[in-house]
Amino acid sequence: MRKIIILIALLGFSSKLFAYCDGGYPNVTVVDEIKKANFVAIGKVTSRKIVVDPIEDPEGYEAELFQVEIENVLYGTPPEYVVKGYLTLYNVNTSSRFNMDVGESYLMFVSEYLDGFYINSCGNSGTVIKSKEVIKTIQKIVGDKHA
């Protein structure tokens, strides 16, 4: 039991925790993820705010709230307010969150759930720099006119 507690404590110091992805990363093909996503876009993170719940988690935080400036929609039709510029992502503080850094541009397969938009951390989303091949695949699949 002591080893488990130490392992959990050490993981807590890591700035980048990754979700367990059944079958490895990514656990879904680009084609399948496009079918499941509401839209696919490239966007730059412009701000990050921490959402704190002092009753539920007085030591940590509940979620991250990201503002993402949409630069390019590669597939699908985002809601009108997203097309006009910005997307807000509510990123719950769990091991399944999709880590993002302010100032970085990301390829995002965006899905909508009851409480807002999210990105599958085990999917094909990632920084634009590391997602060049995925972007090419999307362009082949949907005949992208934007890139």
DRENRO-808689 format. One line per field, with one value per residue (C-alpha): x, y, z; residue in one letter; residue number from 1. Coordinates in steps of 0.2 Angstrom, whole numbers, plus 2048, in hexadecimal, padded with zeros to 3 digits. Example, Ala and Ser with C-alpha at 12.3 -4.5 7.8 and 13.67 -1.06 7.14 Angstrom:
! residues 2
c1: [83E; 844]
c2: [7EA; 7FB]
c3: [827; 824]
r: [A; S]
k: [1; 2]
END
This chain:
! residues 147
c1: [800; 80E; 816; 805; 804; 816; 812; 802; 80C; 81A; 80E; 806; 816; 816; 810; 80A; 800; 7F8; 7E9; 7EA; 7E5; 7DF; 7E8; 7F6; 7F6; 7ED; 7DF; 7D4; 7D8; 7D7; 7C8; 7BF; 7C3; 7BD; 7AC; 7AA; 7B0; 7A4; 7B2; 7C5; 7CF; 7DF; 7E0; 7EC; 7E9; 7E8; 7E4; 7E3; 7D9; 7D8; 7C7; 7C9; 7BC; 7C2; 7B5; 7B8; 7CB; 7D3; 7E4; 7E3; 7D7; 7C8; 7CB; 7D4; 7CA; 7D3; 7CF; 7D4; 7D5; 7CF; 7DB; 7D4; 7C6; 7CB; 7BB; 7A9; 79F; 7A3; 795; 794; 79C; 7AB; 7AD; 7AD; 7BE; 7BF; 7BB; 7BA; 7C0; 7BC; 7CA; 7C6; 7D5; 7D6; 7E2; 7D8; 7DA; 7E2; 7F1; 7F3; 800; 7FC; 803; 804; 7F9; 7F0; 7E7; 7D7; 7CA; 7BC; 7AD; 79F; 798; 78B; 796; 79F; 7AD; 7BB; 7CA; 7CD; 7DE; 7E0; 7DC; 7E6; 7E6; 7F6; 802; 802; 815; 813; 803; 809; 805; 7F4; 7F0; 7F5; 7EA; 7DB; 7DE; 7DE; 7CE; 7C4; 7CC; 7D1; 7D1; 7D9; 7EA]
c2: [800; 80C; 809; 80E; 81E; 823; 820; 82A; 838; 838; 838; 848; 851; 84E; 85D; 851; 843; 838; 82E; 81B; 818; 807; 7FF; 80D; 81F; 824; 817; 81D; 81F; 830; 82A; 824; 834; 83F; 836; 838; 84A; 859; 862; 861; 872; 87A; 886; 890; 890; 8A2; 8A0; 893; 896; 88A; 885; 882; 879; 87C; 870; 861; 863; 870; 86B; 86B; 871; 86A; 86F; 87A; 886; 889; 897; 891; 89C; 892; 895; 888; 87C; 86C; 862; 864; 873; 87A; 885; 896; 89E; 893; 898; 8AA; 8A7; 89E; 88D; 88B; 87A; 874; 867; 85D; 85A; 847; 83B; 83C; 84F; 855; 860; 870; 87F; 891; 898; 887; 882; 871; 866; 862; 855; 85E; 855; 85B; 854; 859; 866; 86D; 869; 85D; 854; 842; 841; 82F; 835; 83D; 84F; 857; 866; 86B; 869; 856; 854; 857; 845; 845; 856; 84E; 83F; 84A; 854; 844; 83E; 84E; 857; 866; 877; 880; 87A]
c3: [800; 804; 7F3; 7EB; 7F5; 7F0; 7DE; 7DE; 7E7; 7DA; 7CC; 7D4; 7D1; 7BF; 7B4; 7A6; 7AB; 79E; 79E; 79C; 78A; 787; 779; 779; 772; 768; 76B; 75D; 74A; 742; 738; 747; 751; 743; 743; 756; 757; 755; 74C; 749; 74A; 74D; 75B; 766; 779; 77E; 791; 79F; 7AF; 7BE; 7C4; 7D7; 7E2; 7F4; 7FB; 7EF; 7ED; 7F9; 7F4; 7E1; 7D4; 7CB; 7B9; 7AD; 7A2; 791; 784; 773; 764; 755; 747; 73B; 73A; 731; 732; 738; 73D; 74E; 757; 750; 75F; 75C; 74A; 74F; 758; 769; 771; 784; 78A; 79B; 79F; 7AF; 7BA; 7B8; 7AF; 7A0; 79D; 78D; 792; 78A; 78B; 789; 779; 770; 761; 761; 755; 75E; 75B; 765; 76C; 776; 786; 792; 79B; 78B; 77F; 782; 77A; 77B; 783; 77B; 76A; 75C; 762; 766; 763; 751; 750; 755; 74B; 739; 733; 73B; 733; 722; 725; 729; 719; 70F; 718; 716; 708; 713; 70B; 719; 71B]
r: [M; R; K; I; I; I; L; I; A; L; L; G; F; S; S; K; L; F; A; Y; C; D; G; G; Y; P; N; V; T; V; V; D; E; I; K; K; A; N; F; V; A; I; G; K; V; T; S; R; K; I; V; V; D; P; I; E; D; P; E; G; Y; E; A; E; L; F; Q; V; E; I; E; N; V; L; Y; G; T; P; P; E; Y; V; V; K; G; Y; L; T; L; Y; N; V; N; T; S; S; R; F; N; M; D; V; G; E; S; Y; L; M; F; V; S; E; Y; L; D; G; F; Y; I; N; S; C; G; N; S; G; T; V; I; K; S; K; E; V; I; K; T; I; Q; K; I; V; G; D; K; H; A]
k: [1; 2; 3; 4; 5; 6; 7; 8; 9; 10; 11; 12; 13; 14; 15; 16; 17; 18; 19; 20; 21; 22; 23; 24; 25; 26; 27; 28; 29; 30; 31; 32; 33; 34; 35; 36; 37; 38; 39; 40; 41; 42; 43; 44; 45; 46; 47; 48; 49; 50; 51; 52; 53; 54; 55; 56; 57; 58; 59; 60; 61; 62; 63; 64; 65; 66; 67; 68; 69; 70; 71; 72; 73; 74; 75; 76; 77; 78; 79; 80; 81; 82; 83; 84; 85; 86; 87; 88; 89; 90; 91; 92; 93; 94; 95; 96; 97; 98; 99; 100; 101; 102; 103; 104; 105; 106; 107; 108; 109; 110; 111; 112; 113; 114; 115; 116; 117; 118; 119; 120; 121; 122; 123; 124; 125; 126; 127; 128; 129; 130; 131; 132; 133; 134; 135; 136; 137; 138; 139; 140; 141; 142; 143; 144; 145; 146; 147]
END
